[in-house]
Amino acid sequence: MVPFQEESAETQQQFESVATKAGEDVKNALDGLKRGDFEQAWPLIQQYALPAIQIILLVIVAYMVAKFVSRIVSTPIRRRVDETLGKFVGKVAYYGIMISVLVSVMGRFGFQVTSFAAILAAAGFAIGMAFQGTLGNFASGIMLLVFRPFKVGDVVNAAGVTAKVNEIDLFTTIFDTPDNRRIIVPNSSITAGTIENISHHQERRVDVAVGCDYGADLRETREVLNSAAESLQDKMVEGDGRGYQVVLGGLGDSAVNWTVRFWTTADEFWGVKEELTEAVKNRLDQAGIGIPFPQMDIHVNNVG
């Protein structure tokens, strides 16, 4: 017989022994009362009734204390961290106190508390092994709720998904994509990789890259790109390190590479990116500056 079964059988025997003895004592006391003999009833009251009253009072007090502690523990977490996590921590505190009282009551009745604790430990280990993946998601959920790398409403890139966060649970996180698809991702998959919070900051930089003809004048090209950026002045974020910038990126195989960098609010990012791209193309066309296709020179040598 394995240790877990031995402990379980021993505890069951203790329950049966206590119940049998109590039943016999009650039967004898009732028989004595029928005969008018109260001497047998008084020891029974001392042995069972008074401890039972004490236990009932203990359970009532423990219940009140458990509810109070649960509320004290959960309220700050619910207000400052997360509603779901606060409720869970409160329940853990409540049931922890009540189980401790149960074990104490069993000890007062003569049960071997160590046997009961061993059963709980073995059961907990078995459950932990069976739900290993689920517990991993749960632990990751607590990390997300406590450290808050993102919140509901943020647009993030995590676990191969780029979408808006709809809900953060203890086991999963729910995303809504721009094309209105709902994606449910296990929390362990999110915390196992890199999390990019795209909408964390209020301001973002739009980068529009463009390649221009080698024959175009560099100064003229820069002025044209400057005018394209200035056409969106009303949507630009001013300040230190903000505004816009036209950068000569390098000399490519087929074109001179430029980048127009433009700071705007996060809410207007995609709209500004489209408008700036359109403005760059139109201004270059008006100035007669071409955007060349990739080119390759082929030299053919006749041999023989």
C-alpha positions as a printed Julia matrix, in Angstrom:
304×3 Matrix{Float64}:
   0.0    0.0     0.0
   1.38   3.43   -0.97
   1.88   6.09    1.73
  -1.09   8.16    0.54
  -3.43   5.16    0.81
  -2.07   4.25    4.24
  -2.69   7.78    5.56
  -6.18   7.82    4.04
  -7.1    4.43    5.54
  -5.77   5.46    8.95
  -7.8    8.67    8.93
 -10.93   6.78    7.88
 -10.46   4.32   10.76
 -10.14   7.24   13.18
 -13.4    8.73   11.93
 -15.19   5.39   12.28
 -13.77   4.8    15.77
 -14.79   8.24   17.06
 -18.25   7.98   15.51
 -18.82   4.49   16.94
 -17.73   5.51   20.44
 -19.88   8.66   20.35
 -22.88   6.65   19.19
 -22.48   4.13   22.0
 -22.09   6.88   24.62
 -25.21   8.69   23.41
 -27.22   5.45   23.41
 -26.16   4.63   26.96
 -26.95   8.15   28.15
 -30.41   8.08   26.58
 -31.11   4.74   28.19
 -30.07   6.22   31.54
 -32.33   9.25   31.07
 -35.27   6.97   30.38
 -34.62   5.28   33.7
 -34.27   8.65   35.44
 -30.52   8.26   35.85
 -28.89  11.63   35.11
 -25.45  10.61   36.3
 -24.65   9.02   32.94
 -25.83  12.06   30.98
 -23.62  14.61   32.75
 -20.29  13.03   31.68
 -21.66  12.88   28.14
 -22.48  16.57   28.27
 -19.0   17.33   29.56
 -17.35  15.12   26.96
 -19.35  16.08   23.87
 -21.85  18.91   24.39
 -19.51  21.48   25.91
 -16.73  20.87   23.35
 -19.36  21.0    20.61
 -20.53  24.41   21.83
 -16.92  25.6    21.97
 -16.34  24.34   18.44
 -19.47  26.07   17.15
 -18.38  29.34   18.74
 -14.88  28.84   17.34
 -16.25  28.27   13.84
 -18.45  31.37   14.08
 -15.54  33.53   15.24
 -13.27  32.0    12.58
 -15.87  32.75    9.9
 -16.1   36.39   10.98
 -12.31  36.72   11.15
 -11.9   35.02    7.76
 -14.4   37.38    6.11
 -12.72  40.39    7.72
  -9.21  39.33    6.69
 -10.42  38.49    3.19
 -11.88  41.97    2.8
  -8.81  43.68    4.26
  -6.48  41.76    1.92
  -8.54  41.96   -1.26
  -9.71  45.59   -1.17
  -6.31  47.28   -1.85
  -5.53  44.79   -4.62
  -8.93  45.29   -6.25
  -8.5   49.06   -6.2
  -4.84  49.36   -7.19
  -4.09  46.22   -9.22
  -7.0   44.22  -10.58
 -10.54  43.24   -9.59
 -10.12  39.56  -10.48
  -6.81  39.18   -8.65
  -8.22  40.93   -5.58
 -11.17  38.53   -5.39
  -8.88  35.53   -5.8
  -6.47  36.62   -3.05
  -9.42  37.3    -0.77
 -10.79  33.79   -1.31
  -7.37  32.24   -0.68
  -7.15  34.08    2.66
 -10.71  33.08    3.59
 -10.36  29.37    2.82
  -6.88  29.25    4.35
  -8.25  30.43    7.7
 -11.27  28.1     7.56
  -9.13  25.05    6.71
  -6.79  25.88    9.59
  -9.78  25.98   11.95
 -11.05  22.66   10.56
  -7.69  21.02   11.24
  -7.69  22.47   14.77
 -11.2   21.1    15.41
 -10.16  17.67   14.2
  -7.24  17.77   16.62
  -9.6   18.51   19.53
 -11.58  15.37   18.67
  -8.46  13.24   18.83
  -7.67  12.87   15.13
  -4.06  12.77   14.03
  -3.73  16.08   12.25
  -0.46  15.02   10.64
  -2.31  12.29    8.75
  -4.85  14.77    7.44
  -2.1   17.22    6.47
  -0.28  14.44    4.61
  -3.45  13.67    2.67
  -3.89  17.33    1.73
  -0.23  17.58    0.68
  -0.45  14.46   -1.48
  -3.7   15.61   -3.04
  -2.22  19.04   -3.72
   0.83  17.5    -5.36
  -1.33  15.29   -7.59
  -3.53  18.21   -8.6
  -0.47  20.35   -9.28
   1.02  17.74  -11.6
  -2.28  17.28  -13.42
  -2.78  21.01  -13.95
   0.85  21.99  -14.49
   0.15  23.96  -17.66
  -2.91  25.62  -16.16
  -0.97  26.66  -13.07
   1.72  28.12  -15.33
  -0.93  30.24  -17.05
  -2.27  31.26  -13.65
   1.17  32.36  -12.41
   1.72  34.3   -15.63
  -1.7   35.92  -15.21
  -0.74  37.15  -11.75
   2.5   38.59  -13.18
   0.56  40.44  -15.88
  -1.92  41.83  -13.36
   0.74  42.86  -10.83
   3.47  44.28  -13.11
   0.98  45.56  -15.74
   3.11  45.64  -18.91
  -0.14  46.55  -20.65
  -3.76  47.29  -19.74
  -7.16  46.85  -21.33
  -7.4   49.07  -24.41
  -3.67  49.02  -25.23
  -2.45  47.84  -28.62
   0.33  45.29  -28.1
   2.47  42.86  -30.03
   2.87  39.68  -27.98
   2.91  35.92  -28.63
   2.79  36.57  -32.37
  -0.38  38.67  -32.09
  -0.72  42.39  -32.81
  -4.09  43.59  -31.55
  -5.98  45.59  -28.91
  -6.31  44.09  -25.42
  -9.96  43.41  -24.62
  -9.66  41.53  -21.32
  -6.96  40.2   -18.97
  -7.96  37.12  -16.97
  -5.98  34.95  -14.56
  -5.43  32.25  -17.22
  -5.83  33.95  -20.62
  -5.7   37.34  -22.32
  -8.31  38.25  -24.94
  -7.36  40.36  -27.98
  -9.44  42.02  -30.7
  -7.69  42.51  -34.05
  -8.24  45.49  -36.4
 -10.29  43.24  -38.72
 -12.57  42.34  -35.77
 -11.22  38.87  -34.94
 -11.09  37.74  -31.32
  -7.93  35.9   -30.25
  -7.55  34.2   -26.85
  -3.92  33.64  -25.83
  -2.69  31.66  -22.76
  -0.89  33.98  -20.37
   2.21  31.76  -20.24
   2.69  32.28  -23.99
   2.67  36.05  -23.45
   5.13  36.2   -20.56
   7.47  33.7   -22.24
   8.35  36.17  -25.01
   8.88  39.85  -25.72
   5.93  42.18  -25.1
   5.73  45.32  -27.25
   3.22  47.88  -25.98
   2.6   49.9   -29.12
   0.15  52.4   -27.62
   1.87  52.96  -24.27
   3.17  56.45  -25.15
   0.92  59.32  -26.18
   3.19  60.29  -29.08
   4.68  58.23  -31.92
   7.05  58.85  -34.81
   5.99  58.15  -38.38
   8.82  57.07  -40.71
   8.29  57.28  -44.48
  11.21  55.92  -46.54
  11.61  56.88  -50.19
  14.29  56.42  -52.87
  14.98  59.26  -55.34
  16.83  59.48  -58.66
  20.59  59.83  -58.58
  20.23  62.67  -61.07
  18.11  64.76  -58.66
  19.78  67.6   -56.77
  20.19  66.67  -53.1
  19.35  70.15  -51.79
  16.23  70.4   -53.94
  15.12  66.93  -52.89
  15.5   67.84  -49.22
  13.44  71.02  -49.72
  10.68  69.06  -51.45
  10.54  66.5   -48.64
  10.55  69.32  -46.06
   7.54  70.89  -47.77
   5.73  67.53  -47.72
   6.2   67.26  -43.96
   5.23  70.92  -43.36
   1.95  70.37  -45.21
   0.8   68.35  -42.16
   1.85  71.02  -39.65
  -1.52  70.89  -37.87
  -0.98  67.23  -36.95
   2.62  67.59  -35.84
   3.77  67.31  -32.21
   6.22  70.1   -31.38
   8.86  70.07  -28.65
  12.33  68.84  -27.79
  13.27  66.02  -30.15
   9.86  66.2   -31.84
   8.64  67.98  -34.96
   9.93  66.47  -38.21
  13.26  65.58  -39.75
  14.41  64.69  -43.27
  17.33  62.25  -43.16
  19.63  61.22  -46.01
  19.87  57.49  -45.31
  22.45  56.36  -47.83
  23.29  55.61  -51.44
  21.46  52.5   -52.59
  21.99  50.34  -55.67
  19.31  52.15  -57.67
  18.39  55.27  -55.69
  19.4   57.82  -53.08
  17.59  56.72  -49.91
  15.73  59.3   -47.81
  13.56  59.04  -44.68
  10.98  61.57  -43.51
  10.44  61.35  -39.75
   7.32  62.99  -38.39
   6.07  63.08  -34.77
   2.32  62.91  -34.12
  -0.13  61.64  -31.5
  -0.57  57.88  -31.11
  -4.27  58.14  -32.0
  -3.48  59.73  -35.37
  -0.47  57.55  -36.22
  -1.95  55.48  -39.06
  -3.86  58.37  -40.62
  -0.78  60.61  -40.58
   1.38  57.84  -42.03
  -0.94  57.54  -45.02
  -1.24  61.31  -45.51
   2.52  61.85  -45.24
   3.25  59.08  -47.74
   0.77  60.64  -50.16
   2.24  64.12  -49.65
   5.8   62.88  -50.3
   4.76  61.18  -53.55
   2.78  64.19  -54.82
   5.52  66.74  -54.0
   8.2   64.65  -55.7
   6.0   64.3   -58.81
   5.39  68.06  -58.91
   9.13  68.73  -58.68
   9.91  66.21  -61.42
  11.97  64.01  -59.08
  11.51  60.35  -59.93
  11.35  57.29  -57.71
  13.39  54.79  -59.72
  12.73  51.1   -60.1
  15.51  48.72  -59.06
  18.07  48.63  -61.87
  20.77  46.18  -62.87
  23.47  46.61  -65.51
  24.24  43.45  -67.5
  27.48  43.22  -69.49
  27.7   40.56  -72.19
  31.1   39.53  -73.47
  31.45  37.53  -76.68
  33.96  34.76  -76.24
  35.57  33.01  -79.24
